[in-house]
Amino acid sequence: MRLSTRPDYIDAERLELLKQHHVKLVELGVQSLDDAVLKRAERGHSAAAVYAAHALLKEEGFKTGIQLMVGMPGQSFASVQQTAYKVAQLKPDVARIYPLLVIKDTPLAQSYAQGEFTPLSVNEAVEQSAYVYKTLTQAGIKVIRIGLQPDEELCAEGNIVAGPFHPAMGELVKSRVLREHFTPIMQKLVDGGAQGVVFHCPRRYESKLRGMKSCNLAYWQQLFPKLKLTIMPSSGEGINLCLMQSGCTPANPLHR
C-alpha cells in the first residue's frame, strides 16, 4: 500500500498509524525545493519541511517518493536544476515529474487570464523534465511517472486552459534524453571524419531513439547533413552507437 501527502503532514503519530495499516511507501508532494517558488505557489510549507519529513520517513523504515513540478510561477530552469540536484542527494526510492498545467476554475487560471502567468511550451517542459529525469535516474532513483495521466476528468473539454499537456509526455522526455546523450558523441565522430554511424538498438527502445514522428532522426540529419544514420535491431540490453564497418563503443544512456 502506498499514499501521497504533504511534507508538513508527516509526524511520528501519523507514521505510527500508517504502520498499523501496512503502508509501505509514502510519496511527498514536494514540487520544488526553492522556498521562493513554494511561497509564490502558496504551498504552505518550506523546503525544510521536506527534508524533515523525508528523514523521518526513512528513519521509520518507509520507502519514499518525491513528486516534482516544472513550470511553476517564478520557477526558472536554474531553480529546477537546483531542485533536481538536491532531490538526487536525498535519494528517495521513486519520483514523479509533472509539468504544470493551468486548470479551469483555479487561481492559476485567473492569473493566466490576466497575463500574470505564462506556462511552459511543450518543448520547454520536455527540456526541463528531461534534465530532472536524467539527474534523478543517474542517482539511482526510479522515475515512475512523467506528466499527468490523460484520464477522462483531466481531458474533459475545457478543463485544461493552458500549459504543456501531451498524452505521451514520458515518451517525449526519454527521447530527448537519448538525443542529448548521443548528439555530442556523434559530433565527436563527425569531427574525426566519420561518414556513417549505426545504432544497434533493441526494438523496445527504437521508438524512443527515433523520437516522436522521427524527430530525433530529423534533428540529427539537420545537424549532421553528410552523416549517414542507420538503425539496426539488436538483442542487447542497451543502445550501441558504432562507426559503419567498425567496432562498437557501448553506450547505454537510457535508465530503466
C-alpha positions in Angstrom: 0.0 0.0 0.0 1.2 3.5 -0.8 -0.1 7.0 -0.4 0.7 10.6 -1.2 0.6 13.6 1.2 2.0 17.0 2.0 5.5 17.1 3.6 4.2 19.1 6.6 1.6 16.3 7.4 4.3 13.9 8.4 4.9 13.3 12.1 5.6 10.4 14.4 2.0 9.9 15.3 0.7 9.7 11.7 3.5 7.4 10.7 2.6 5.0 13.6 -1.0 5.0 12.2 0.4 4.2 8.7 2.4 1.4 10.0 -0.7 -0.1 11.6 -2.4 -0.1 8.3 0.6 -1.6 6.4 1.5 1.4 4.3 5.0 0.8 2.8 5.6 3.8 0.6 4.8 7.4 1.2 5.2 10.0 -1.6 5.6 13.6 -0.8 4.1 16.4 -2.9 7.3 18.4 -2.9 7.0 20.3 -6.3 10.2 22.4 -5.6 12.9 22.8 -3.0 13.1 26.6 -3.8 11.5 28.5 -0.9 10.7 31.5 -3.2 8.8 29.2 -5.6 7.0 27.4 -2.8 5.9 30.7 -1.3 4.7 32.1 -4.6 2.7 28.9 -5.2 1.2 29.3 -1.7 2.2 25.7 -0.9 2.1 26.5 2.9 5.4 24.7 3.7 9.1 25.3 3.2 11.9 23.1 1.8 13.0 22.5 5.4 9.6 20.6 5.9 10.5 18.3 3.0 13.9 17.4 4.4 12.4 16.8 7.9 9.6 14.7 6.5 11.8 12.6 4.3 14.3 12.0 7.1 11.6 10.9 9.5 10.1 8.5 6.9 13.4 6.9 6.3 14.1 6.7 10.0 10.8 4.9 10.5 11.5 2.4 7.7 9.2 3.7 4.9 10.1 3.7 1.3 9.8 7.3 -0.1 8.7 9.1 -3.2 9.2 12.7 -4.3 6.8 14.5 -6.7 8.3 17.4 -8.6 6.9 20.1 -10.9 8.4 22.2 -13.7 6.9 25.4 -15.0 5.7 26.8 -11.7 5.2 30.6 -11.2 8.6 32.2 -10.6 10.4 28.9 -11.2 13.4 29.3 -13.5 15.2 26.5 -15.3 18.1 27.1 -12.9 15.7 26.6 -9.9 14.5 23.4 -11.4 18.1 22.2 -11.9 19.0 23.0 -8.2 15.9 21.2 -7.0 16.8 18.1 -9.1 20.3 18.1 -7.7 19.0 18.3 -4.1 16.5 15.6 -4.6 19.2 13.4 -6.1 21.1 13.8 -2.9 18.1 12.9 -0.8 17.9 9.6 -2.7 14.1 8.8 -2.5 13.1 5.4 -3.8 10.9 6.8 -6.6 10.0 10.1 -8.1 7.3 11.6 -10.4 7.8 14.7 -12.7 4.8 16.8 -13.6 4.9 19.8 -16.0 2.5 22.4 -14.5 -0.9 22.8 -16.3 -3.4 25.6 -16.0 -6.8 24.0 -15.0 -10.1 25.9 -15.2 -11.7 27.4 -12.1 -8.4 27.8 -10.3 -6.5 30.8 -9.0 -3.8 30.0 -11.6 -6.3 30.1 -14.4 -7.2 33.6 -13.2 -3.6 34.6 -13.2 -3.2 33.2 -16.7 -6.2 35.1 -18.0 -4.9 38.3 -16.5 -1.5 37.8 -18.2 0.3 37.3 -14.9 1.5 33.8 -15.6 2.9 32.2 -18.8 3.1 28.4 -18.8 5.9 26.5 -20.4 5.6 25.3 -24.0 5.7 21.6 -24.6 9.3 21.9 -25.8 10.4 23.8 -22.8 8.6 21.3 -20.5 10.3 18.4 -22.3 13.7 20.0 -21.9 13.3 20.8 -18.2 11.7 17.4 -17.4 14.5 15.6 -19.3 17.1 17.3 -17.1 15.3 16.3 -14.0 14.8 12.7 -15.3 18.4 12.3 -16.2 19.6 13.8 -12.9 17.4 11.5 -10.8 18.0 8.3 -12.8 21.7 8.8 -12.7 21.5 8.9 -8.9 19.7 5.6 -9.0 16.2 7.0 -8.4 13.4 5.3 -10.3 11.1 7.8 -12.1 7.7 6.1 -12.2 5.7 8.9 -13.9 6.3 11.8 -16.2 3.3 14.0 -16.9 -0.3 13.6 -15.7 -2.3 10.6 -16.6 -4.6 11.6 -19.5 -7.8 10.4 -17.9 -11.4 11.5 -18.7 -11.5 14.0 -15.9 -8.3 15.8 -16.9 -9.1 15.7 -20.6 -12.7 16.8 -20.2 -13.5 19.6 -22.7 -12.3 22.9 -21.5 -10.7 21.6 -18.3 -7.1 22.3 -19.4 -6.9 26.0 -20.0 -3.3 26.2 -21.0 0.1 24.5 -20.4 2.3 21.8 -21.8 -0.1 18.9 -21.9 0.9 15.9 -24.1 -0.6 12.4 -23.7 2.9 10.9 -24.3 5.0 13.3 -22.2 7.1 10.4 -20.8 8.0 9.2 -24.3 9.0 12.7 -25.3 11.2 13.2 -22.3 13.0 9.9 -22.6 13.5 10.6 -26.4 15.0 13.9 -25.5 17.4 12.3 -23.0 18.6 10.0 -25.8 19.1 12.9 -28.2 21.1 14.9 -25.6 23.2 11.9 -24.8 24.1 10.8 -28.3 24.5 14.2 -30.0 27.9 15.1 -28.5 29.1 11.6 -29.3 28.1 11.9 -32.9 29.7 15.4 -33.1 33.0 13.9 -31.9 32.7 11.1 -34.5 31.9 13.7 -37.3 34.8 15.9 -36.2 37.0 12.8 -36.6 35.9 12.2 -40.1 33.1 9.7 -39.7 30.7 9.5 -42.7 28.2 7.0 -41.2 27.1 5.6 -37.9 24.9 2.6 -36.9 22.7 2.5 -33.9 22.3 -1.1 -32.6 19.1 -0.7 -30.7 16.7 -3.2 -29.0 13.2 -3.0 -30.6 11.6 -1.8 -27.3 13.7 1.3 -27.4 13.6 2.1 -31.1 10.6 4.5 -30.9 12.4 6.5 -28.1 15.6 6.6 -30.2 13.8 7.8 -33.3 11.7 10.2 -31.3 8.0 11.0 -31.9 7.4 11.3 -35.6 11.2 10.6 -36.0 12.0 14.0 -34.5 15.4 12.8 -33.2 16.4 11.5 -36.6 15.3 14.7 -38.3 17.3 16.7 -35.7 20.5 14.7 -36.3 20.1 14.8 -40.1 19.8 18.6 -40.0 22.7 18.9 -37.6 24.9 16.4 -39.5 23.6 16.5 -43.1 26.6 14.5 -44.5 26.4 11.7 -41.9 24.5 8.5 -42.8 22.4 7.2 -39.9 21.3 3.6 -39.7 19.3 1.8 -37.0 19.8 -1.9 -36.7 17.7 -4.1 -34.3 19.7 -5.8 -31.6 19.1 -8.3 -28.8 21.3 -6.5 -26.3 20.1 -4.6 -23.2 21.4 -1.1 -24.3 21.8 1.1 -27.3 25.2 0.9 -29.0 26.5 3.6 -31.4 29.1 2.3 -33.9 31.0 3.6 -36.8 29.9 1.9 -40.1 32.1 -1.1 -40.7 33.9 -0.7 -37.4 33.8 -2.0 -33.9 31.2 -0.7 -31.5 31.6 1.5 -28.5 28.9 0.6 -26.0 26.6 3.4 -24.9 23.6 2.8 -22.5 22.1 6.2 -21.6 18.5 5.0 -21.0 17.9 4.4 -17.3 15.1 1.9 -17.0 
